[in-house]
Amino acid sequence: MTGEVGKETVQTTEDQIMKRDMPPAFIKSYLIDGSRGILSGTSDLLLTFDEAEVRLFFFFFFQKHMESNKTTLH
């Protein structure tokens, strides 16, 4: 609703500076939403990568630990 009023104001005004500067204000919300989505996706990707690295670390750690226990027990 607010966006429509702003668009109408820009279309009906004779102020050239307002016509030039206002459209980026409408696009600003789209850019912010897009940036938020990109950051969220990047964060999810990094968290997934970190979790995979932790699982890999523990896998090799426990595998090595189990092998050392086998040699100690025999």
C-alpha positions as CSV (number, residue, x, y, z in Angstrom):
1,M,0.0,0.0,0.0
2,T,2.7,2.5,0.9
3,G,4.6,1.6,-2.2
4,E,1.6,2.4,-4.4
5,V,1.2,5.9,-2.8
6,G,4.9,6.5,-3.3
7,K,4.7,5.4,-7.0
8,E,1.7,7.7,-7.6
9,T,3.6,10.6,-6.0
10,V,6.6,10.1,-8.2
11,Q,4.5,9.8,-11.3
12,T,2.5,13.0,-10.6
13,T,5.2,15.3,-9.3
14,E,6.9,17.8,-11.4
15,D,10.1,17.7,-9.2
16,Q,12.7,16.0,-11.4
17,I,15.0,15.3,-8.5
18,M,12.2,13.4,-6.7
19,K,11.5,11.4,-9.9
20,R,15.1,10.5,-10.2
21,D,15.8,9.6,-6.6
22,M,12.5,7.8,-5.6
23,P,12.6,4.7,-7.7
24,P,15.7,3.3,-6.0
25,A,13.8,3.6,-2.7
26,F,11.2,1.1,-4.1
27,I,13.9,-1.2,-5.2
28,K,15.7,-1.0,-1.9
29,S,13.3,-3.4,-0.2
30,Y,13.9,-6.0,-3.0
31,L,17.6,-5.6,-2.6
32,I,17.5,-6.1,1.2
33,D,15.3,-9.2,0.8
34,G,17.6,-10.6,-1.8
35,S,20.7,-9.9,0.3
36,R,19.0,-11.5,3.3
37,G,18.3,-14.6,1.2
38,I,21.8,-14.8,-0.1
39,L,23.3,-14.4,3.4
40,S,20.9,-17.1,4.8
41,G,21.8,-19.5,2.0
42,T,25.5,-18.8,2.5
43,S,25.2,-19.3,6.3
44,D,23.3,-22.6,5.8
45,L,26.0,-23.8,3.4
46,L,28.8,-23.0,5.8
47,L,27.0,-24.6,8.7
48,T,26.5,-27.8,6.6
49,F,30.2,-27.8,5.6
50,D,31.2,-27.3,9.2
51,E,29.0,-30.1,10.4
52,A,30.4,-32.4,7.7
53,E,34.0,-31.5,8.8
54,V,33.2,-32.2,12.4
55,R,31.7,-35.6,11.5
56,L,34.7,-36.4,9.4
57,F,37.1,-35.5,12.2
58,F,35.3,-37.7,14.7
59,F,35.0,-40.6,12.2
60,F,38.8,-40.6,11.7
61,F,39.5,-39.9,15.4
62,F,37.4,-42.9,16.6
63,Q,38.5,-45.1,13.8
64,K,42.1,-44.5,14.8
65,H,41.2,-45.0,18.5
66,M,39.5,-48.3,17.8
67,E,42.5,-49.5,15.8
68,S,44.8,-48.7,18.7
69,N,42.5,-50.5,21.1
70,K,42.5,-53.6,18.9
71,T,46.3,-53.7,19.0
72,T,46.4,-53.1,22.7
73,L,43.9,-55.8,23.5
74,H,45.7,-58.5,21.5
